[in-house]
């Protein structure tokens, strides 16, 4: 599952990043590191970009970039708080 597969207000834990080069490096710089919680806040009207909540801030990324971030969906939101 990737971040692009989440529905609004669903969360997941980052497992790994796919891809290479500039975009992988940029996602890591923005805080998309393994074991980090990410929540999909909103989706733009035509599906791109996605607004995410990660590490206490809001960020918008393109859907094609969100597909590079492999996550594990959180089933019980109260069990994992980060």
Backbone torsions as a table, in degrees:
resi	resn	phi	psi	omega
1	UNK	NA	146.1	178.4
2	UNK	-120.6	171.2	177.2
3	UNK	-59.0	-34.9	-179.3
4	UNK	-63.5	-18.9	-179.3
5	UNK	-86.4	-11.2	-179.4
6	UNK	-70.2	152.7	171.0
7	UNK	-95.7	158.0	178.5
8	UNK	-52.5	135.7	180.0
9	UNK	73.3	9.1	172.3
10	UNK	-90.5	152.3	-178.9
11	UNK	-123.6	162.4	176.1
12	UNK	-154.4	165.8	177.8
13	UNK	-108.6	127.7	-179.2
14	UNK	-67.1	129.0	178.5
15	UNK	-98.4	-48.2	179.7
16	UNK	-165.5	166.1	176.1
17	UNK	-108.7	137.1	173.3
18	UNK	-96.8	179.3	177.6
19	UNK	81.8	-178.5	-179.3
20	UNK	-153.9	176.0	175.3
21	UNK	75.1	-146.7	-171.9
22	UNK	-58.5	-48.1	-173.7
23	UNK	-66.3	-38.6	177.0
24	UNK	-62.3	-45.9	179.8
25	UNK	-61.9	-42.2	-179.0
26	UNK	-66.2	-41.9	178.0
27	UNK	-62.6	-40.3	177.2
28	UNK	-63.2	-41.9	177.9
29	UNK	-61.9	-33.6	-179.5
30	UNK	-79.8	-3.4	175.7
31	UNK	103.5	8.8	178.8
32	UNK	-82.1	74.7	-178.1
33	UNK	-113.8	155.0	179.7
34	UNK	-54.3	147.3	179.1
35	UNK	71.5	16.1	177.9
36	UNK	-99.7	137.3	178.6
37	UNK	-80.6	137.1	176.9
38	UNK	-134.4	138.6	-179.5
39	UNK	-124.4	132.7	175.0
40	UNK	-81.9	116.3	-178.9
41	UNK	-87.7	-53.7	-176.1
42	UNK	-145.9	158.1	173.6
43	UNK	-123.5	133.2	178.7
44	UNK	-61.1	157.3	-175.6
45	UNK	-51.5	-37.5	179.4
46	UNK	-98.5	14.4	174.6
47	UNK	91.3	-1.5	-177.8
48	UNK	-149.0	130.8	2.2
49	UNK	-85.8	-179.7	177.0
50	UNK	-108.4	136.8	175.5
51	UNK	-98.9	123.9	-176.2
52	UNK	-118.3	152.9	171.4
53	UNK	-111.9	122.3	-178.6
54	UNK	-148.5	132.2	177.6
55	UNK	53.5	34.4	175.4
56	UNK	84.9	8.0	177.1
57	UNK	-135.4	165.2	179.6
58	UNK	-103.0	139.0	-180.0
59	UNK	-144.2	145.6	175.8
60	UNK	-111.1	132.3	177.2
61	UNK	-133.8	157.4	177.8
62	UNK	-70.1	150.7	-179.8
63	UNK	-60.9	-37.7	179.8
64	UNK	-62.9	-32.9	177.4
65	UNK	-76.8	-34.6	177.7
66	UNK	-63.9	-28.0	178.7
67	UNK	-71.4	-10.5	178.4
68	UNK	-87.6	-9.2	-176.4
69	UNK	-104.1	107.7	179.8
70	UNK	-82.5	130.2	-178.7
71	UNK	-129.4	166.4	170.3
72	UNK	-116.0	121.4	-177.7
73	UNK	-64.5	144.8	177.2
74	UNK	-90.6	120.3	-179.9
75	UNK	-79.7	-48.2	-177.9
76	UNK	-111.5	99.1	-174.3
77	UNK	-58.7	-32.8	-178.1
78	UNK	-74.5	-20.3	-177.5
79	UNK	-74.4	-28.3	-175.2
80	UNK	-124.9	109.8	177.5
81	UNK	-122.0	126.0	-179.6
82	UNK	-141.0	NA	NA
